[in-house]
Amino acid sequence: MKIKKIGQAHLYYLMLITPIVALAVSSLFEDYHWSVYSSLGLGLVISGNLLAQMKPETLALAYKQAPNGDKETGVRP
């Protein structure tokens, strides 16, 4: 399978970079004009991809350290 040859780490970077490259190419060759909404959307896509790449343990730790969270269960009131 190709995923084993490439490696997961490289695929994560590819997933992160793809929207940036696609919009850059579209800006150059298809006369795409950036707006506030497209910039915000790109930021959301990148943030979502970074969040999807985080380990569950890291997310659980961050959630437990958040203000107003129960230290034992991580559940907020």
MOGI-V153981 format. One line per field, one symbol per residue. phi: phi as a letter, one per 20 degrees, with the letter a starting at -180 (. if undefined). psi: psi as a letter, one per 40 degrees, with the letter a starting at -180 (. if undefined). burial: # if it has 16 or more other ideal C-beta (glycine too) atoms within 10 Angstrom, else .. A space follows every 10 residues. Layout:
BEGIN
phi: ???
psi: ???
burial: ???
END
This chain:
BEGIN
phi: .fffffofff ffffffegff ffffffffdd lfdfcfffff ffffffffff ffeffgffff ffffeffmdf fedmeef
psi: idddddiddd dddddddddd ddddddddde fhhiiddddd dddddddddd ddeiiddddd ddddeiieih dddehi.
burial: .......... .......... ..#....... .......... ........#. .......... .......... .......
END
